[in-house]
Structure formats: structure tokens, C-alpha cells
Amino acid sequence: MVVAVGGNALTLPGQLGAAPDIEANAAAMAEGICAAAAAGWRVVVVHGNGPQVGNLSIQQEGGAELVPAQPLYTLGAMTQGQLGSALVRAVDARRGAGAAVALVSHVLVDPDDPAFGAPTKPIGPFFDEKNAAWLARERGWVLVEDAGRGYRRVVASPRPLGLLEVSSVKALLRAGKIVLAAGGGGVAVAPSLAAVDAVIDKDRAAAAIAVELDATALVLVTGVDAVMVDFGTPRARALGEVSVDAMARHHARGQFPPGSMGPKVEAALAFVRAGGDRAVITSADHLVEALQPDAQVGTRVVAARERALA
């Protein structure tokens, strides 16, 4: 299985990103990862880095008078090491030293991807309107209002085309390792291998890697136990097992906002349409349980078959 873990699961809402908080959150996430390995799955983990790479960019700008600020793609590599180390040590604490490996990874993108002209990926903390205006003017950042919670910086998020280190991931899986790859969606690189400033969506990256690895399952970890339709209305209901076509219809009707559940649903659809057995969207606590065909928790997107519900 390929498991996608959000950067906001490693820096929770209300936290500032202090190292003890990140390590405690990594320890909680490792429980589900280790449970999957104990159940016999070979596991690849793709983590996000939105809060962390945004915080790091602020530190870079703040110290620019003393040392040169590094480009966004370098900050992506830095957060792969930062978060990868925390998760590896959390897994190793449960399964033994050397059980997990974090691989600094690079993901191929198209330099002409329209995303470079229309940044949408939020990173870093929230700002009020006054500070957002100052940052836009002084640093040239693009900031957008985020669901009434304040303003966040947004950066380009191109479509991932392939993982450069996929053969290394396969070798590590054969060696019995839990592999952390494409952290933060991976460092974006052009076909020339020149790195480019972008933050790739970790759900999209996880789906693409799952296809490359011929994975059985893609698990998209989120803050809720299952996907809801008609959310916030008296008709609200959780989706259990749902066919890829039915899920696509829900998505086309605008059930899943682009800033929350939308990217996860799109990644699930892409994986199953490419031949994946099932894509699961659920919370970390139910990661293994939700994979079962008769599970009473989690949302499972499957190819059309008789018992898949609409």
C-alpha cells in the first residue's frame, strides 16, 4: 500500500511547528503505519509538508541579511529530511532500528504545466489582511484568503509525472523496509533534472507512485473517518464502499471542495482508474480496519462491481 499523510497531521492546527510537537505527532502516525506492516502489507509513506515548508521559507527570508535564502525546491528537500527523520525514528521505535528508510526523492513535472502560472497550493501559517498585503508587496508572494481563517501563501503545484527513485523504492520494499518517499510531494524537477520551485500535492504524488509500484491499495489519511456527501445538511451521510463512477458523479456535483476533500477524491479516482484495487480515505486510527471489504468505517473507492454502493 501507499499511504498519504498530510503535513497538517505532523503540525496540528494551533501548533507552531516546534520539534517536540512534530515528533509527538509522528509517533501517533507511526501507530497506523506499523499496524499496516504488522498486518502483512508492504508500506510506502508519502507525507505532505505545507505547514513546515511555509514556516521554513519565513525563517529563510528572516535571516537573509546574514545568510542567503534558499529556493523553495531546496526547502522541500530540507523538509523531507526533517519530517522523514521524525517518522523513521517513530516507526523504528516500534519495529526496531532500521525498519524504516526515508528517501530524499525527486518527482518529474512538465515545466509548461499551467500550474506555474496559477499558484494554488497553500503553505505556511495564516496571516491577517494587513500582514498579507505587506508580504505580497515586500516579498512578491501570492496570498489568498482561506475559508475565513485568514490569508495563506500559495505556490505552484504541478501534476506529478513520475518518481525518479522508483527503482530504489522497489529495492527497499523487497528488503522488507517501510519506505518514506516523495516527502512534501517530492522535489519537483524538469526533464533536464533542473529543480523547479513548486510544492507538489502529496495526494497526487501518492496516487502516481502507487500506480508506478503497482500497489494494491492507496490510503489517503485525513482528519475524518470517512468521506461525507451533502455535508452540513439534514441529508448528510458517510460513504462506505463506492464505485469509481459513483464517486466521480459526486465530485462532478461539487460535493468535495478543492481546498479540503477534493484532492483526495481526485487522487483516489486516478489510482482506481489506472487499475488500482482500492483507494481508501479515512483517519489514521482506522487505517488498517478501513481496508477490509466489510469494514464499517472509512470510504473505499473501487472499480465498478455489484456490491459497490453509490
SULDA-V304638 format. One record per run of one state. SS is the DSSP state (a for helix, b for strand, c for the rest). FROM is the first residue (numbers start at 1). TO is the last residue. If there is no record, write none. Layout:
ss->(SS/SS)
from->(FROM/FROM)
to->(TO/TO)
This chain:
ss->(c/b/c/a/c/a/c/b/c/a/c/a/c/b/c/b/c/a/c/b/c/a/c/b/c/b/c/b/c/a/c/b/c/a/c/b/c/b/c/a/c/b/c/b/c/b/c/b/a/c/a/c/b/c/a/c/a/c/b/c/b/c)
from->(1/2/6/7/10/19/39/44/48/50/63/72/96/100/103/106/109/114/118/121/128/129/140/142/146/151/156/162/164/166/175/178/181/183/186/187/190/195/196/202/213/217/222/228/230/237/239/241/244/253/262/274/278/283/284/287/289/292/299/303/309/310)
to->(1/5/6/9/18/38/43/47/49/62/71/95/99/102/105/108/113/117/120/127/128/139/141/145/150/155/161/163/165/174/177/180/182/185/186/189/194/195/201/212/216/221/227/229/236/238/240/243/252/261/273/277/282/283/286/288/291/298/302/308/309/310)
